[in-house]
Amino acid sequence: MENLPLFDLPDEAGPPRSIPLAARMRPRTFAEFVGQEHLVAEGRVFRKSIESDQLPSIILWGPPGSGKTTLAQIIASVTKSYFSPLSAVSAGVADLRQVIGEAGKRSKVSGQRTTLFIDEIHRFNKAQQDAVLPFVENGTVTLIGATTENPSFEVIAPLLSRCRVFRLNLLSEPEIKLIVERAIKDEERGLGEFRVEITEEALQHLVAMSSGDARVALSALEMATFATLPDSDERRPITLPAIEEALQHRALLYDKTGEQHYDLVSALHKSLRGSDPDAGLYWLGRMLEAGEDPLYIARRLVRFASEDVGMADPQALTITVAAQQAVHFVGLPEGNLALAQAAVYLATAPKSNSLYRAYSKVQEDVQRGQNEPGPLHLRNPVTGLMRQVGYGKGYKYAHDYPGHFVQQQNLPSSLQGKRYYLPGDQGYEKEIAARLKKWWGTPRKGSTPAESP
């Protein structure tokens, strides 16, 4: 079997243009590698284990274009072990057995270790993963698996327990921008010979729409370059329309750090507060399609669930947190629907800002008050001295009373009788209001409107 079939690149004499830009620009050393500083920065355990040729079996888990295969290539060039890569898309058990058989012979003849790299390892079924397991366990091969899926679900437990899992993150926009700028300037492997000049708005759109995937950014850049004819000075001016065409995504008017950002998120929030699911979906879509961070939107929806729905529908908080988890788990574009579902739920839920108003009043009293201790009967008498001075004396255990409720003083004396939470008359809060009236004997309904940011 040929060594490094996944990574074979042209020699230094000059890469042919038939090889995609993303493959030509693949970093060859840690010095060229961009991103994942938590793994590859100087002094990190992961990097030191590679440089000392003591890397254990590992699983590299991260989104597309984050550098998993690139790290495998760097490991291949740095370590002294023989590197045998396979793609789970096309390889089968027979290929695995061949690699493992050659690894055993190599170890006996020369003592050289073999590193088996399996790209897209989540595509291997249980039988295929089982075939690798004993040889990872006895040290015949050191496994490096790469996956975009959660290995907890896609890699069998016995194999997973014998590997260290390293998580790779989406590349940030500054990191994608650096990768693009390097490709434009690089005359050996990049587009330097074409004298590309990309406008700032085109670069910003390319970076934003790449969604942290370096491969997407470089592929679109290459397509836009070859679709742009050189001018009289033999330069290729890459404009926004060229990048839009290459990405098949129109640039929307949106500034993620400026007024547009705040205007649209305000429109989203107020549309949901106004119980308008159509407007809520529209402003959500405007933000997502313009490249807004979906987790930022998820955080705003979680905040809305407590601020504007609150106890009128306690399930709203569960729905929005689930949407955040869904976005984190499946990414984009699939995660868009989870956010849309949460937005529609919030828009159509009963509304109440009673919880928001209650906590605002608590904050004010805590900041301005004397912060006096709780009543003695609420304090826990953990020592004899505490019991002597009255800690816990007279405390009424609610479960000993009918309905598991009994009236007693729970606030500091200066705040006795203070009401912070005044439930509204929508949704579940109607039931809460009735329950509190039954317990405490006085209505606890909110009536005064309050401004909310």
Secondary structure in CASP SS format (residue, H / E / C, confidence):
PFRMAT SS
TARGET T0000
AUTHOR 0000-0000-0000
METHOD secondary structure of the structure
MODEL  1
M C 1.00
E C 1.00
N C 1.00
L C 1.00
P C 1.00
L C 1.00
F C 1.00
D C 1.00
L C 1.00
P C 1.00
D C 1.00
E C 1.00
A C 1.00
G C 1.00
P C 1.00
P C 1.00
R C 1.00
S C 1.00
I C 1.00
P C 1.00
L H 1.00
A H 1.00
A H 1.00
R H 1.00
M C 1.00
R C 1.00
P C 1.00
R C 1.00
T C 1.00
F C 1.00
A C 1.00
E C 1.00
F C 1.00
V C 1.00
G C 1.00
Q C 1.00
E H 1.00
H H 1.00
L H 1.00
V H 1.00
A C 1.00
E C 1.00
G C 1.00
R C 1.00
V H 1.00
F H 1.00
R H 1.00
K H 1.00
S H 1.00
I H 1.00
E H 1.00
S C 1.00
D C 1.00
Q C 1.00
L C 1.00
P C 1.00
S C 1.00
I E 1.00
I E 1.00
L E 1.00
W E 1.00
G C 1.00
P C 1.00
P C 1.00
G C 1.00
S C 1.00
G C 1.00
K H 1.00
T H 1.00
T H 1.00
L H 1.00
A H 1.00
Q H 1.00
I H 1.00
I H 1.00
A H 1.00
S H 1.00
V H 1.00
T C 1.00
K C 1.00
S C 1.00
Y E 1.00
F E 1.00
S E 1.00
P E 1.00
L E 1.00
S E 1.00
A C 1.00
V C 1.00
S C 1.00
A C 1.00
G C 1.00
V H 1.00
A H 1.00
D H 1.00
L H 1.00
R H 1.00
Q H 1.00
V H 1.00
I H 1.00
G H 1.00
E H 1.00
A H 1.00
G H 1.00
K H 1.00
R H 1.00
S H 1.00
K H 1.00
V H 1.00
S H 1.00
G C 1.00
Q C 1.00
R C 1.00
T E 1.00
T E 1.00
L E 1.00
F E 1.00
I E 1.00
D E 1.00
E C 1.00
I H 1.00
H H 1.00
R H 1.00
F C 1.00
N C 1.00
K H 1.00
A H 1.00
Q H 1.00
Q H 1.00
D H 1.00
A H 1.00
V H 1.00
L H 1.00
P H 1.00
F H 1.00
V H 1.00
E H 1.00
N C 1.00
G C 1.00
T C 1.00
V E 1.00
T E 1.00
L E 1.00
I E 1.00
G E 1.00
A E 1.00
T E 1.00
T C 1.00
E C 1.00
N C 1.00
P H 1.00
S H 1.00
F H 1.00
E H 1.00
V C 1.00
I C 1.00
A H 1.00
P H 1.00
L H 1.00
L H 1.00
S C 1.00
R C 1.00
C C 1.00
R E 1.00
V E 1.00
F E 1.00
R E 1.00
L C 1.00
N C 1.00
L C 1.00
L C 1.00
S C 1.00
E H 1.00
P H 1.00
E H 1.00
I H 1.00
K H 1.00
L H 1.00
I H 1.00
V H 1.00
E H 1.00
R H 1.00
A H 1.00
I H 1.00
K H 1.00
D C 1.00
E C 1.00
E C 1.00
R C 1.00
G C 1.00
L C 1.00
G H 1.00
E H 1.00
F H 1.00
R C 1.00
V E 1.00
E E 1.00
I E 1.00
T C 1.00
E H 1.00
E H 1.00
A H 1.00
L H 1.00
Q H 1.00
H H 1.00
L H 1.00
V H 1.00
A H 1.00
M H 1.00
S C 1.00
S C 1.00
G C 1.00
D C 1.00
A H 1.00
R H 1.00
V H 1.00
A H 1.00
L H 1.00
S H 1.00
A H 1.00
L H 1.00
E H 1.00
M H 1.00
A H 1.00
T H 1.00
F H 1.00
A H 1.00
T C 1.00
L C 1.00
P C 1.00
D C 1.00
S C 1.00
D C 1.00
E C 1.00
R C 1.00
R E 1.00
P E 1.00
I E 1.00
T C 1.00
L H 1.00
P H 1.00
A H 1.00
I H 1.00
E H 1.00
E H 1.00
A H 1.00
L H 1.00
Q C 1.00
H C 1.00
R C 1.00
A C 1.00
L C 1.00
L C 1.00
Y C 1.00
D C 1.00
K C 1.00
T C 1.00
G C 1.00
E H 1.00
Q H 1.00
H H 1.00
Y H 1.00
D H 1.00
L H 1.00
V H 1.00
S H 1.00
A H 1.00
L H 1.00
H H 1.00
K H 1.00
S H 1.00
L H 1.00
R H 1.00
G C 1.00
S C 1.00
D C 1.00
P H 1.00
D H 1.00
A H 1.00
G H 1.00
L H 1.00
Y H 1.00
W H 1.00
L H 1.00
G H 1.00
R H 1.00
M H 1.00
L H 1.00
E H 1.00
A C 1.00
G C 1.00
E C 1.00
D C 1.00
P H 1.00
L H 1.00
Y H 1.00
I H 1.00
A H 1.00
R H 1.00
R H 1.00
L H 1.00
V H 1.00
R H 1.00
F H 1.00
A H 1.00
S H 1.00
E H 1.00
D H 1.00
V H 1.00
G H 1.00
M H 1.00
A H 1.00
D C 1.00
P C 1.00
Q H 1.00
A H 1.00
L H 1.00
T H 1.00
I H 1.00
T H 1.00
V H 1.00
A H 1.00
A H 1.00
Q H 1.00
Q H 1.00
A H 1.00
V H 1.00
H H 1.00
F H 1.00
V H 1.00
G C 1.00
L C 1.00
P C 1.00
E C 1.00
G H 1.00
N H 1.00
L H 1.00
A H 1.00
L H 1.00
A H 1.00
Q H 1.00
A H 1.00
A H 1.00
V H 1.00
Y H 1.00
L H 1.00
A H 1.00
T H 1.00
A C 1.00
P C 1.00
K C 1.00
S C 1.00
N C 1.00
S H 1.00
L H 1.00
Y H 1.00
R H 1.00
A H 1.00
Y H 1.00
S H 1.00
K H 1.00
V H 1.00
Q H 1.00
E H 1.00
D H 1.00
V H 1.00
Q H 1.00
R H 1.00
G C 1.00
Q C 1.00
N C 1.00
E C 1.00
P C 1.00
G C 1.00
P C 1.00
L H 1.00
H H 1.00
L H 1.00
R C 1.00
N C 1.00
P C 1.00
V C 1.00
T C 1.00
G H 1.00
L H 1.00
M H 1.00
R H 1.00
Q H 1.00
V C 1.00
G C 1.00
Y C 1.00
G C 1.00
K C 1.00
G C 1.00
Y C 1.00
K C 1.00
Y C 1.00
A H 1.00
H H 1.00
D H 1.00
Y C 1.00
P H 1.00
G H 1.00
H H 1.00
F C 1.00
V C 1.00
Q C 1.00
Q C 1.00
Q C 1.00
N C 1.00
L C 1.00
P C 1.00
S H 1.00
S H 1.00
L H 1.00
Q C 1.00
G C 1.00
K C 1.00
R C 1.00
Y C 1.00
Y C 1.00
L C 1.00
P C 1.00
G C 1.00
D C 1.00
Q C 1.00
G C 1.00
Y H 1.00
E H 1.00
K H 1.00
E H 1.00
I H 1.00
A H 1.00
A H 1.00
R H 1.00
L H 1.00
K H 1.00
K H 1.00
W H 1.00
W H 1.00
G C 1.00
T C 1.00
P C 1.00
R C 1.00
K C 1.00
G C 1.00
S C 1.00
T C 1.00
P C 1.00
A C 1.00
E C 1.00
S C 1.00
P C 1.00
END
